[in-house]
Amino acid sequence: MQLVTTRQLLVGLLVVLVSATPLFFIGGPDGVSPPLYQALWDCGHILFFAFLGAAIHLLLSLRQSALTLPLVVGWSLAVLFAGGLIELAQGYVGRNADWQDVFNNLVGLWLGMAWIRPERVHWRWRLPVLLLMIPSLMPVVVSALVQWQQARTFPLLAGFESSLELQRINGRVEISPEHFIQGEHALKVSLGGTGYSGAHVKLFQGDWSVYAVLAMELYNPGATPLSMTLRISDRQHERGEQAYNDRFNRSLVLLPGWNRIRIPVKDIRKAPAKRQMNLGEIHRIGIFATRLPAPAVVYWDNLRLE
C-alpha cells in the first residue's frame, strides 16, 4: 500500500514539474509590479526545485536506493548548470537574469531531498537546509514590511523615517537627521554630474482620486536657488514608451531654506497629453536636476496627500 502511495505522489510531482516549467519563461511580475509579488514569485524557484528534489528521493525509494552524498553533489551540479542556462535564456525573452534564483534552485533541491522522507535523512542535514532558506525568504519579509508600512501610513506617501523606505527609492540618497519638517528625519538627496541626478520614490499604494493636493517639503541648504524638476507617472506610463508628455512634469525653483510644494491632484490627472493619469496606480514620483555646475544637496520630507 505504501508503494502505491509513493508512486502516486511521484507521478503527481512530475505532473506539477512539467506543468510549471513554462513559468520560467512566461508570466510573472514586471518592473513595476509590487515588490512583494516579485519576492513571492522568486520563491517559486524554491518550490519547483523542492518538488524536483522530492521526486528524485521518491524515485530512489522505489528503487530501494539510498540518497548518498555523491548523488546529492551530482544533482546539485546539474541543477546549478541548468539554473545558469535558465537565467541566461530569460535575458532573451524579456526577463531579467537573477543569480539569486540559482541559489534558490539549490536550496529548493536540498529541501525536497531532505524533507520528503525525513526518516531517511539525518537531522544534521535537514536543519542546515532550513537555515539556508533564511536569505531566500528575507526579500519576502522585507517587501511585506514595506508594503504594510505604506498601507499603515497612507495618505502619508513617504515620511523618510526608516531605512525600510530606501527599498523603494532610487538615487544617491540616505536617511538624514539634519533637516526635517516632520518626524525626526528627511531624505538627503545628493545631486551632481553632467547629466540627470536626483531621487525617485516608487511603488505607491492607495487611490489618490479622493484627495485634493499632493504636498511635500524640500530644503535647499545652499546659498542660491536650485532648479529642479518634479515628475509623476503611473504604471501605464512605466510599461509604455515613457514619453515625456505622457506623465506629469513641473519645474521647481528651490530657494534657500524650506520650500513648500503643493500640486493639485487634478493637475496630475490631466497631465498626460492623450489620456488621464490613473490615480489608483501611481508608480513613481521623482525630483531631479540636470547639468548642475557644481554638486548640490537637497532634503526631501513629508511627501503626502491632503
DAVEN-V731201 format. One record per residue. N is the residue number from 0. RES is the residue in one small letter. SS is DSSP state (alpha for helix, beta for strand, coil for the rest). PHI is phi in whole degrees, 0 to 359 (none if undefined). Layout:
BEGIN
{{N RES SS PHI} {N RES SS PHI}}
END
This chain:
BEGIN
{{0 m coil none} {1 q alpha 295} {2 l alpha 296} {3 v alpha 296} {4 t alpha 299} {5 t alpha 296} {6 r alpha 295} {7 q alpha 298} {8 l alpha 295} {9 l alpha 297} {10 v alpha 299} {11 g alpha 299} {12 l alpha 296} {13 l alpha 294} {14 v alpha 297} {15 v alpha 297} {16 l alpha 297} {17 v alpha 295} {18 s alpha 293} {19 a alpha 274} {20 t alpha 305} {21 p alpha 299} {22 l alpha 292} {23 f alpha 291} {24 f coil 236} {25 i coil 229} {26 g coil 76} {27 g coil 91} {28 p coil 286} {29 d coil 241} {30 g coil 293} {31 v coil 248} {32 s coil 288} {33 p coil 303} {34 p alpha 302} {35 l alpha 295} {36 y alpha 299} {37 q alpha 299} {38 a alpha 295} {39 l alpha 293} {40 w alpha 298} {41 d alpha 297} {42 c coil 293} {43 g alpha 300} {44 h alpha 298} {45 i alpha 298} {46 l alpha 296} {47 f alpha 300} {48 f alpha 282} {49 a alpha 294} {50 f alpha 297} {51 l alpha 296} {52 g alpha 299} {53 a alpha 295} {54 a alpha 297} {55 i alpha 299} {56 h alpha 293} {57 l alpha 294} {58 l alpha 297} {59 l alpha 297} {60 s alpha 297} {61 l alpha 298} {62 r coil 270} {63 q coil 59} {64 s coil 252} {65 a coil 269} {66 l coil 274} {67 t coil 262} {68 l alpha 299} {69 p alpha 301} {70 l alpha 295} {71 v alpha 297} {72 v alpha 297} {73 g alpha 298} {74 w alpha 293} {75 s alpha 296} {76 l alpha 295} {77 a alpha 296} {78 v alpha 292} {79 l alpha 299} {80 f alpha 293} {81 a alpha 296} {82 g alpha 297} {83 g alpha 297} {84 l alpha 295} {85 i alpha 298} {86 e alpha 295} {87 l alpha 295} {88 a alpha 293} {89 q alpha 297} {90 g coil 295} {91 y coil 263} {92 v coil 238} {93 g coil 82} {94 r coil 253} {95 n coil 266} {96 a coil 289} {97 d coil 221} {98 w alpha 284} {99 q alpha 297} {100 d alpha 297} {101 v alpha 296} {102 f alpha 297} {103 n alpha 299} {104 n alpha 301} {105 l alpha 294} {106 v alpha 299} {107 g alpha 297} {108 l alpha 302} {109 w alpha 294} {110 l alpha 297} {111 g alpha 296} {112 m alpha 295} {113 a alpha 278} {114 w alpha 246} {115 i coil 291} {116 r coil 229} {117 p alpha 299} {118 e alpha 291} {119 r alpha 258} {120 v coil 233} {121 h coil 295} {122 w alpha 300} {123 r alpha 293} {124 w alpha 264} {125 r alpha 288} {126 l alpha 297} {127 p alpha 300} {128 v alpha 297} {129 l alpha 297} {130 l alpha 294} {131 l alpha 293} {132 m alpha 285} {133 i alpha 301} {134 p alpha 296} {135 s alpha 287} {136 l alpha 269} {137 m alpha 300} {138 p alpha 302} {139 v alpha 294} {140 v alpha 297} {141 v alpha 296} {142 s alpha 296} {143 a alpha 295} {144 l alpha 295} {145 v alpha 297} {146 q alpha 293} {147 w alpha 296} {148 q alpha 298} {149 q alpha 299} {150 a alpha 295} {151 r alpha 289} {152 t alpha 263} {153 f coil 305} {154 p coil 270} {155 l beta 288} {156 l beta 275} {157 a beta 197} {158 g coil 261} {159 f coil 57} {160 e coil 260} {161 s coil 233} {162 s alpha 295} {163 l alpha 302} {164 e alpha 294} {165 l alpha 294} {166 q alpha 297} {167 r alpha 243} {168 i beta 235} {169 n beta 252} {170 g beta 129} {171 r coil 275} {172 v beta 227} {173 e beta 203} {174 i beta 282} {175 s beta 232} {176 p coil 268} {177 e coil 285} {178 h coil 224} {179 f coil 216} {180 i coil 249} {181 q coil 215} {182 g coil 66} {183 e coil 229} {184 h coil 215} {185 a beta 219} {186 l beta 266} {187 k beta 272} {188 v beta 248} {189 s beta 268} {190 l beta 243} {191 g coil 160} {192 g coil 101} {193 t coil 272} {194 g coil 253} {195 y beta 271} {196 s beta 212} {197 g beta 168} {198 a beta 217} {199 h beta 232} {200 v beta 261} {201 k beta 237} {202 l coil 63} {203 f coil 272} {204 q coil 243} {205 g coil 94} {206 d coil 259} {207 w alpha 278} {208 s alpha 293} {209 v alpha 269} {210 y coil 246} {211 a coil 263} {212 v beta 221} {213 l beta 264} {214 a beta 234} {215 m beta 196} {216 e beta 237} {217 l beta 233} {218 y beta 249} {219 n beta 256} {220 p coil 280} {221 g coil 282} {222 a coil 267} {223 t coil 232} {224 p coil 300} {225 l beta 236} {226 s beta 271} {227 m beta 220} {228 t beta 235} {229 l beta 256} {230 r beta 231} {231 i beta 223} {232 s beta 217} {233 d beta 256} {234 r alpha 293} {235 q alpha 299} {236 h alpha 298} {237 e alpha 294} {238 r alpha 274} {239 g coil 261} {240 e coil 278} {241 q coil 58} {242 a coil 295} {243 y alpha 301} {244 n alpha 275} {245 d alpha 255} {246 r coil 216} {247 f beta 271} {248 n beta 224} {249 r beta 214} {250 s beta 281} {251 l beta 236} {252 v beta 242} {253 l beta 271} {254 l coil 284} {255 p coil 305} {256 g beta 94} {257 w beta 281} {258 n beta 234} {259 r beta 264} {260 i beta 251} {261 r beta 225} {262 i beta 242} {263 p beta 300} {264 v alpha 298} {265 k alpha 296} {266 d alpha 293} {267 i alpha 293} {268 r alpha 299} {269 k coil 271} {270 a coil 295} {271 p coil 299} {272 a coil 291} {273 k coil 242} {274 r coil 197} {275 q coil 252} {276 m coil 297} {277 n coil 278} {278 l coil 285} {279 g coil 268} {280 e coil 224} {281 i beta 294} {282 h beta 249} {283 r beta 218} {284 i beta 235} {285 g beta 227} {286 i beta 236} {287 f beta 208} {288 a beta 238} {289 t beta 230} {290 r coil 49} {291 l coil 291} {292 p coil 289} {293 a coil 207} {294 p coil 303} {295 a beta 215} {296 v beta 225} {297 v beta 223} {298 y beta 249} {299 w beta 243} {300 d beta 212} {301 n beta 57} {302 l beta 283} {303 r beta 204} {304 l beta 251} {305 e coil 230}}
END
